Amino acid sequence: METTGYGNTGNNGNNTGGLSTGTGEGTLNKLSSSAHQAVDSLASTADEAARKVKPKIDKVTAMAHDAVDKAAGAASQTADKLTAKRESLDVAQKKLVADTCSYVSANPLKSVGFGVLAGFLLARIVL
């Protein structure tokens, strides 16, 4: 049997703290319903915000991909230029060595004289 009011029910000796169980149950249901509505509203707001932000995130993602592609393209061009320069320097080095060998073969005494002079100058600078 439900009672409304305050105090002890007296039927089974349980004290409900001044409120009857019928009123507390209705209040609990209202609070629960309000909490569910608040959670649903919050979830709806979050979904709406995510839906609005997604195109902007996609745009930023596309911009980031473009920037990475541009950087990769620039790095590739630079690598190609450096490779060409390295090959050019290799050719120049081989030509210089070949010319030096030809000169030394054609002028052995001058070459030895240049070698001695270079060694003397290096010895004076280092020591």
Secondary structure as GFF3:
##gff-version 3
##sequence-region A 1 127
A	DSSP	alpha_helix	21	106	.	.	.	ID=ss1
A	DSSP	alpha_helix	108	126	.	.	.	ID=ss2
###
